[in-house]
Amino acid sequence: MNRQKIWLSSPHMGGTEQKYVQEAFDTNWVAPLGPNVNGFENDLKKYLGNKNEVAALSAGTGALHLALILAGVKRDDTVICQSFTFAASANPITYLSARPVFVDSEKDTWNMDPELLETAIIAETKKGKKPKAIVVVHLYGMPAKMDEISAIAQKYDIPVIEDAAEALGSAYKGHKCGTLGDYGILSFNGNKIITTSGGGALVTQTIEDKQKAVFLATQARDDAPHYQHSQIGYNYRMSNIVAGIGRGQMEVLDDRVKARRANFDFYQKELGGWGFEFLPEPENVFANRWLTTILTDAYETREKIRLALAKENIESRPLWKPMHLQPVFSNEIAYTNGISEDLFNRGLCLPSGSNLTDADRERIVKVFSTLFGKYFI
Ligand SMILES: *Cc1c(COP(=O)(O)O)cnc(C)c1O
């Protein structure tokens, strides 16, 4: 096995990143503030439609932590969280000594089921614990059913935190993901659609919320000549070096979205004949197709494909294991319907990098034709 590894989703630099990093060195802005941080925030703000405020942070996970604080989540509160997601959506709830209440997915987008969300809110409120926030995720870049979710959130007056870590570039009814909730979070981790090596951002509706987030992200220093603190702060601000990479990546974001969507189209065309299910894009929705996923007929088929790809040095991965099935969350309350568990059992993420070559794609499809034989349309 001497062939080069094909990764699930690897960094893809555009070429101008180092120019911004060099500028940071040349001007000695080697700090968690500076022109690249402001520039990257402005680029993101513009990209998202110029109506929101953006705070650049050290990680999407930190952005979620701050969003929960801004939403007023405190010790022993409960927070509703989509179960079908990466653990980083839920972990920050526990940083605040609050408890997650997990809600399962619906079949159309694989994201939070609005009906089950309402069931959960009613049941938890009856127990005397009205949830303090809702964390909804646009998994794999597919927007959740935001109209339904927002309507329920409004009905019960609960703030929505939109985990758009995987959905930069996706849009719902003409609005960019990350701007649809009371707070949105983005991630620029190494495997995301654009990367700063590591990093994240909090998207807010108001400048006041952004200022509060930046205050908390820079150790919550009071306005005084000495170091004075009236509340607990965090060290979550983005470095000016990292932000330089982000500015370069913003120049190619639209190309990256195009390339990921082309991967999806390619897989659907080449593999569709074997009967795998692909997640369709609902009307009025634009998905960045961060990762292309397929649903097989059974767990055994999924594993057969995954192992055959691994043998050819090709990385693929089962879909996210739902939070209500994770050992660390086994004592938490969950409202389930079996959908995310079924997706986890039968689904597979295929290599989806924007830097995949035609030769890479051919190698991947060849594994399938070796396993399943040729088909003719
Ligand atoms: C990547 C990711 C995060 C966390 O972002 P980091 O920048 O890695 O901290 C949160 N939620 C989801 C759904 C993610 O995929």
PDBQT file of the ligand as one rigid body, heavy atoms in Angstrom, charges set to zero:
ROOT
HETATM    1  C1  LIG A 401     -15.962  21.257  14.381  1.00  0.00    +0.000 C 
HETATM    2  C2  LIG A 401     -17.228  21.355  15.109  1.00  0.00    +0.000 A 
HETATM    3  C3  LIG A 401     -17.337  22.079  16.297  1.00  0.00    +0.000 A 
HETATM    4  C4  LIG A 401     -16.166  22.616  17.055  1.00  0.00    +0.000 C 
HETATM    5  O1  LIG A 401     -15.375  23.522  16.443  1.00  0.00    +0.000 OA
HETATM    6  P1  LIG A 401     -13.837  23.684  16.889  1.00  0.00    +0.000 P 
HETATM    7  O2  LIG A 401     -13.404  24.899  16.147  1.00  0.00    +0.000 OA
HETATM    8  O3  LIG A 401     -13.115  22.456  16.460  1.00  0.00    +0.000 OA
HETATM    9  O4  LIG A 401     -13.799  23.871  18.364  1.00  0.00    +0.000 OA
HETATM   10  C5  LIG A 401     -18.592  22.224  16.871  1.00  0.00    +0.000 A 
HETATM   11  N1  LIG A 401     -19.678  21.667  16.315  1.00  0.00    +0.000 NA
HETATM   12  C6  LIG A 401     -19.613  20.941  15.191  1.00  0.00    +0.000 A 
HETATM   13  C7  LIG A 401     -20.867  20.375  14.634  1.00  0.00    +0.000 C 
HETATM   14  C8  LIG A 401     -18.390  20.740  14.557  1.00  0.00    +0.000 A 
HETATM   15  O5  LIG A 401     -18.329  19.983  13.456  1.00  0.00    +0.000 OA
ENDROOT
TORSDOF 0
